[in-house]
């Protein structure tokens, strides 16, 4: 599983990097993946935070 985040949104790819799924159009500056708990933590401007479970 791969996760990409940026000012245009968050996308996830489950197989090989060819088919990306848009999770949200809300922008984030950084993401951290926790493989053990299968969670993604996101942070953006003005203290915005997000969390995804995959």
Secondary structure as GFF3:
##gff-version 3
##sequence-region A 1 54
A	DSSP	beta_strand	2	6	.	.	.	ID=ss1
A	DSSP	beta_strand	9	13	.	.	.	ID=ss2
A	DSSP	beta_strand	20	24	.	.	.	ID=ss3
A	DSSP	beta_strand	30	34	.	.	.	ID=ss4
A	DSSP	beta_strand	39	43	.	.	.	ID=ss5
A	DSSP	three_ten_helix	45	47	.	.	.	ID=ss6
A	DSSP	beta_strand	49	53	.	.	.	ID=ss7
###
